[in-house]
Amino acid sequence: MPAFLALAVPLVVPHLAALADEPLYKVQDGNKVDKATLEGWRTWRALACERCHGPKQEGLVGPSLLESLRRLSKDEFKETLMKGRPEKGMPNFDGSKMVTENLDGLYAYLKGRSDGAIQPGRLEELK
């Protein structure tokens, strides 16, 4: 290994470990969440995703996201949102600036709902 890499690796690895320890979302009292998660919820609301997935993400004509987020990886979730599933009626959102800018927050919101940490209904920013 070149000397400059040997020096850089110890500096990078602790940083990556710290990122892995970062929580995906922060929630208090079931409805107070971090800013990114709140923006994810706002994206959910603005796009009216409840029309297919239900107001509590339990599913209607579209699948239950409470169940789906228990098995989908973050990358699989992002791919589904960006490419859609046209054969099942799921549109692609790769052309939506709101979705692309808030993809991580939307994932965090739905993951928090799936985990049972975030309650259905109105959210507010955690102070």
N, C-alpha and C positions, 0 to 999 in steps of 0.2 A: 504494500500500500504506500502511495506517495506520502511524504512527510506532511504535506499540507492537509491531506485527508485525515491522517492520523490525529492531527490536532483539531480538526473541525468536527469529527464524529462525536467526541464526548460533549461538545457544546450543543449539537443538534439533538442527540438522543434524549437528554433530560427535557428539552423543550417539547418534543413529541410526546413524551410521557405525561407532561403537564397538560397538553391538549387532550389526551385520551381521558384524563381525569375530570375534565370540564363537563358539567352536567349538560344534557341536551336542552333542558328547559328548567326554569326555576318557577315554583308555584307555592303560594301560601293561601291557606283557607279555601283551596279548591277553585278560586276564581281570580286570584291576583297572580299575574304572570310577568315574566321579564319582557322587555320591549320587543325583542325579535319574535317571541311566541305570540305576543299580542298582535303584531303585524301579520303573523300567519293566520290568526283567527279572523282578523279584518279581511284578509284575502279570501278566506273561506266564505265569509258573509257576502262580500262584494260579488263573488262569482256565483252565488246562489247554489253552492254545491249540495245543499240540503234537498234540492228538488229531486235528486237521484239517490243520495246517500242518507237522507233523513236528517231531521234537525238535531238529533243526538248521535249522528254518525252510525246508527244501528242498521242502516240499509233500508232501501225501498225498492225501486227498480234496479238500482246499483247495489253492489255488495256492502255489507257492514264493514266500515273502516276500522271499527273497534277490533274486529277479528283479523282483517287484512294486515293491520300494522303490527300485529303480534308475530307475523311470519315474514313480512316483506323487509328486506334490508333497505337502508336509506337510498342506496343506488338503484334498487329495483323500484322504489317509490318514485324517485326522480324520473326514471326512464318512462314509467307509466304515465306520469303527468305530462312529460314533454312530448312523447310520441302518441299517447292516448291508446285506446283499445277500440278502434272504430267498429270492429266486428261485434262488440258488446255494447256499443252506443256511447263509449267514453271518448269525448273529443280530446284532441291534442291541445296543449296550452303553451307550446314553445313560442308562439307568436304573442303571448301575453306578457307585457312588460311587468305588470303587477305580480304575476306568478314567478317569472324568472328572478325578479328582485327579492321575493319573499319565500322562495322555495324552502330554505332551511327552516324558517319560522313556521311555515305551513306544516312541514314534517314534524317539527317539535310540538306544535299544537295537537296534531292528530296522534302522535306518539303518546303525549301526555294524557289525552282522552283514552287511548287504548290501555295505557297503564293504570287508569283509574285515578290518577293524581289530579287531573283537571276535570272539573265538573261541567256538565252541559249548561249552556246559557251564556249570559253576558259576562265578559271578562273585563278586568281593569288592570292598569299597569302597577306592578309591584314597586313600591317606593323604597 
